[in-house]
Amino acid sequence: MSTTSTGNKGEDLACEYLKKQRYKILERNYRIRGGEIDIVAQDKEYLVFVEVKTRYSHDFGLPVESMTPWKVKYLLKTARFYLLKIGWGDGPYRIDFVGIDFADHPENPQIELIKNITG
C-alpha cells in the first residue's frame, strides 16, 4: 500500500472516530508552503488541528512517536496561518493527535486520541 493510500485510509478512520467523539469536521488536508494539517475540526468552542499517523508495522515506531518537536513546530506554524486566514482572533484552539495502528490487528486497528498534544 502506498503512503498516500495508507494516509487516506487512516484519515478516513480518524474522521469517523472524531465524529463519534462529537467533533465537527471542517476541512481535510489543509496545505500551505511548508506545512499541512490533516484534519481541521471543531470540538465545542475549540478549533482543533488534528495530526493523523497510520502505521501497519512498528518498524519505525508507534504512531505517536512521529510527533517530534520539529513536526509540532510546523503544525503550529500552519495552524497559526489558518487562524489568521479565517479571522479566529483570540478563540481557543489546540492540536490533537490521532494514531491509527494496524500492526497487531490488521482488521481492527487500535485508535488513540491525544488531545492538546502540545501541552
Steps between C-alpha positions, in 0.01 A plus 500: 500500500639842409558762767227716344238225512612404852464862609160537336370182663629617837347844458165348402504285815610799709210711367251223584647469849502877560138531388408237759679719757274789387764690304371690197732445202558830319781426256749232398855529369542875543834591342728798487858518385693335780213329679187290496217435744332161451165596654354830618207445734298663772457352849258717692655850506844377388633508148703180482785416265541123482814315398433141391766231482423151368729203549484145364813391686712628785822496295510880529345519846151555634279760332539753783879484472471690171410815697847648520568858616572585134160364391321690777679823396374468142149406612486813718627717214234364265228524766584866571484577129156337482381696805604828336338400171160436657521787752474275809647776719546398863271197475629183664681243290713193552686225318377143546659178382330186370706185463365216284690179570437196277819317607350252747142490369480559123121462494433702817756779545577661833397866497658740747389862549726738689347842558720809515822320414700823528436530869 
